[in-house]
Each structure stands twice: as C-alpha cells, then as structure tokens.
Amino acid sequence: MSLPKQLRDESDFDQLPNDVPVSACIADIEEKKGFIYYFMFVMEVKNKGGSKYLIYRRYRQFLTLHQILESKYSSEDPQSYPKTCTLPQLPGKVYIGNKQEIAESRISELNIYMKRLLGLPTWLLLDDDLRIFFYQTDQDSQHLPHNLRRLRPPTRKVKLIQPKTDQFSSPRAEVMFEFRRSGRLELSLKTGDVIFLLRRVNADWLEGTVNNQTGIFPESFVKVIKPLPEDEGGVATSASSYSCLRCYMLTSSGVDTRDVCVEEDITIQPSYSDLLARMRDVFNMADIALNYRDPRVTSSACWTTRTSA
C-alpha cells in the first residue's frame, strides 16, 4: 500500500464515530430450547471507542446481512450504488447434520468472515444494515451468557507464591483433562496434577497454583476435591429456568404423552408452523396433523396433535 493511500485510510478511520464496530469474535455457542431447537453465536464486539459488549446472532442473520451487502455493493450492478467492493466468503448453509456440531464447526470460519468484513474500506463500516447487525439490542444487553469457553475473562497480574505448609487442607482440584495455555496468565495442566485453588475468577474460570506456577484455568478441565469457601470468591451459578409443555398425540393404539421443556414464556402461543415442526421433532413422526386453536377466537385454546388420516 502506498504511503498517501495509507495516510488517507488512517484519516478516514479516525473520523469514524466511536460506536462503529471495528472487531468481533465468537465467544461461544448457546443452545436455545423452545418450539424450535437451535444454537446462537455469542459474540464479543468492540467499537472504535474501545467499548466491548456481547450480542447474540443466529447463522441465518449472518446470511441475511451478507445477502443485503451483496445486493448493495456487488460489482455486478454498479448502477445501484456507486461504491463497490469484494465481500469475504460466508460459510455455506448446511441442511443435514447435528446442529451443535454444525455450529461448532462454523465458529472459526465466521470469525474469519467478521475479521475480513470489518477490515473492508471504512465507508462500508458506516452501512446501516451492518451497524444494526453488530448493534447491541435491549434483548442482547439483558441476556446473561451461560458459558463463554472461548473468551478469557479479565485478569490481574499474578506472581509466584510460596506453597503453604499444610497444602492438603487447602481448596484443591485434580486435573481430569490436559489443557495447554494460550497466554502467559494461564496455567498448562497435565492429567493427574493437583491444583491448589486461590480464587474464582468467574463462573467458568479459577485461579490456582501447580508446580510452583500460578495462573488461571477453565474449571471444566478439573475435578474439584475441596471447593473454595463462598466467602472467598465462590460463585453460585443459578440454573436456567424452563417451562414445561405437555403434548398429546392421539393414535389408533392410544395416547402418547410427551413433556417438552422450553425457555420461552409458556403463556405465549407459538405460530402454527413453529409448533408443527416442533411436534414432528418431539414425536419423531412427520405424518401428523396439528389441532390448533387461536385464542383470539375462543378462550378455551388448546394445542394437541393427532395422526392424520
């Protein structure tokens, strides 16, 4: 890149508003159990002003954004918009397979996609649709993430400490799975090692000492033998609240009953298509008909399923 062009690009970037997104990465995936079963990507976004926040997006929202940007800035139709650019390639849609495995496999590809997308010319960062996609909605801000395996928590600088005389009376954990650190603040763990616990960093990470080294590590890789006292940083995690919907399928041989756990408010009636798809998945049968009553028509609304003739 020539020096004049580099200086011009830096000047354009400096003039961007502070709320424009400049980087984003996927911290984890989150399972959503409802009438439609799917996974969402938990993403940490950083804007030009330096602020960081979490947003939650499905793959189809990535696809919608990509299609909108293609329609605007594709070089095939320069008449619509005077500015054009080559957009990064979005991972293709997968129709068959385990949903969790599909979501996990997309993480690295989507991270590359977002890095290249937000690295395009600065004028594209001002696109309304792109900014809306990376904007933290009220629903995003109120959502509490269950787990952020790929996002290391903020940490403090640690130093080596001398082992206590009576270490085996201290909180400790045994390493169950090998863990290789990705930064100097983390510990590398070997199966069978005993870690002496110092404090809890957050719901998923602990700080401890092993082999005269102190650092942080994910709790999911160890088995806690003696937990930390609650008054020394132990954090109690609350379980997610679920509602339960009882479903009936009428067949020639009788009534098949299933209970479906959902995260949504059970007083909210789903759409016909969502409920039918969910019932087919629950009863593992495609050839069913749904007895669906709209509560706006009758106060005695009910949702049942039956086999179709």
N, C-alpha and C positions, 0 to 999 in steps of 0.2 A: 504494500500500500504506500502511495506517495505521501510525503510529509504534508503538503497542503490538504489532501483529502483526509488524512488522519486528524489534522487540527480541526477541519470543518466538522467531522463526525463527533469529535470530543466536544466542540462548541454546541452542536445540536443536542447532545446528550445532557449537557449542563443546563440547558434551557427547558428540559422536561419538567413537568410538575412532580412534586415529591410523592404523590400517590400512584404514580405509574409503576406497574410491576416490571422488575428487571431480572428476577431469577425465581425459579420454583423447582421443588423436588418432592417426590413422593416419600412420605414418612412411613406409610403402612397402608394396608387394605383393611377395610372394615366390613364385616358381614351384616347384612340387613335382612332380618326375618320378618316377613309380612305376607300379604296376599301374593306378592311377587318376591321371589328369593333372588338376591343379587349382592354384589360386592361394590363398595365405593372406594375410591382412592383418597386417602387423607394426604393433603399436600400442604407443605410449608411454602408460603410466598413471601418474598422480600421485595419491597418497593424502593424507589430511588431515595426516599427519605431515610432509609435504613430500618424501617419498621418491619416486623415479621408477624405473620398471622397464619392460621390454618383455614383451609377451605376443603369442601368435600364434593367430589365430582364423580359421575359415572362415565364409563367409556363412551356411551352414546352422546354425552355432552361434548367430549373431545371431538367426536366425529362431526357433530353439528357445527362446531366452531370451524373446523377445518374446511368443511364444505362451503360455509359462508365466506371465509377468507379466499378460497379458490375462486368463487364466483366474482369477488371484487377485484382481486389483484392478479389473476391468471393472465399470462402473456398472450393467451389465445384470443382474448377480447379486450384490447386496449382502449376501445371506444368508451366503455362504461366508466372506467377510472383511468385517469392519466398516468398514475404511478403503478408500476408492476414489479413483481419480484418472484423469485423461485422459492416456494414454500418447502419446508422439510417434509419428509415422508412420514405419514401417520401409520402405525401398525394396523394391519388389516383386521376386519371383523371376523370373529370365529363363531360358528354356529353350533358346533357339536363339541362336547367335552366337559370335564369337570370345571365348574365356574371358578372355584378357588384357584385351581392350577392355572387356568387361563389368566386370571387377574394377576397372580404372582409372576407369570412369565412376561406380562406386559410392562412391569414396573421399570426395568432398565430401558426398554425401548421408548416408553413415554417420557422418562427423564431426559433422554437424548433429544426427543422431539421438542420438549419445552425449552431446553437449553438453546437449541438452534432457532426456535421460533422467536424467543426473546432476545436473540442475538442478531436479528434482522435489522434493517435500517430503522433509525429512531422514529421516523414518521409513522411506521406501522404500529409502534407501541402505543400510539395515540388513537388507534382504531377503537371505536365504541364497543364493538362486539368482543374484541379481545380483552378490553379492560373490564367489561361486565363479567366475562368468564373467570378472570382472576380476582374479581372483587369479593370481599368478604361480606356475605349477606347476614341479616339478623339471625337466620337459622344456622348459618355457619358459626357465628360467634357464640351462640347459646349451646352448641353441640359440644359435649365432653368426649374427647377421644378415649377409646377403651385401651388402646395399646399403640405405642409408636416404636416398633422394633428398629426401624432404620434411622431414627432421629435421636442423636445423642443429646442428653439433657445438658443444660448449662452447668458447668463445674467450676470448682475453685482450684487453685494451685495447691498441690499436696506435696508433702515431704516425707522422707522415710522416718519411721518411728521405731523405737526400741520395743521388742516383744515384752509383754508382761510376764512376770514370774509364773503366775498360775493361769496360763492361757486357756486351758481346757475348761475353766469355769466361765469363760467369756462367751458371748454370742459367736457362733461359728456356723459354717456350711461346708458341705462336701461337694466337690466338682463332679457333676454327672456327665457333662459333655465338654469336649475340647473347644476352647474359644481363643481365637487369635485377635489380638488388639489391632485397631486401625489408627490409633493415635497414642501419643506419649502419656496421656492421662488415664488410659485404660490398662487393665491387667490382662496378661495372657494366662489362660487357665489350662491345666492338664488334668485329665480324668483321674480321680482319686485324691487330688490335693485337698487339703483342709484350709479354708479361708477364715480368718478371724474378722468378724464384721465390726465396722466402725459406725456407720450410719446409713440411713436410707436416703438416696438422692431423690427418687420419686417412686411412683407405683411399680416401676419395672426395673430400676437400676439400684444397685447397692454399692457402697464403698467398703473396702476391706484390705487386709494385709495377708500376703502369702510370700514365702521365700524372701523375707526382708524387703519386699516391694509393696507399695501402697498405691491403689488406684481404684477405678470404678469398673463394674462388670454387670451384665444383664442377669437378673435373678432367675430367669428361665433356664439357665445353664447349670444351676446348682440345686442341691437339696439342703434346705435349712435344717440344721441339727438343733441349735438353740437360737431362737429368734431374738431380735433386738427388742428391748423394752419399749413400750409405746411412748413413754415419756422421754425417750432419747432419739426420737425421729421415726418410730414405726408408724406407718400409714395404713389405715384400714381402708380397703377398697370396697365400695358398695357394689353389689351385684346389679346388673341391669334389670329393670322392671319389665315384665312381659304380661300381656293379656292372653287369655286362652279362649279360643273359639271352638265350640263343639259342632262337628259336622256329621250329618247322617246321609248315607246312601241306601236307597231302597232298591233291593234286588229281589228276584224270584225266590231266593233262598232265605231272605230275611233282611235285617237292617244291619249295616256295617257302620260303626261309630268310630270317629277319629277326633282327637283333640289337636288343634293347631295353635302353636304359640306365635304371637305377633307382637311387634314393638309399637304399632300404631294404637291410638285410642280406639278401643273396641266399639265405641259408640258411633264411629264414623263409618258409614256404609261405603264399601268399595264399588268401583264400576263393575258392570256386568262382565266385561272381557277379562278384567284382572281376577275377579272371583272365579270365573270358569276355568281360567288357566291354572289357578292355584288348586282348585278341586281336582282337576285332572292329574296334577302332580301328587297330591296327597293320597288319592285312591289308586294311583298308578293305572289309570284307565282313561283312554281318550274318548271312548264312545259313551259319553254321559250327557245328560241334559240337566240344565240348572233351573230349579223352581225359584224364580227371583221376583220379589215384590218390592215395589218402590214405596218407601214410607210416606211420600207425598200424596200417594193415592189412598192408602189405608194405614191406620195406626197400628195394626197388628202385623207388621212386616216380619218376614222370616226368610232365612236363606237355607235351603235344603238342596240335596242333589238326588237324582234318581237315574236309573239306567234308561236309555232311550229305546223306544220300540224299534 
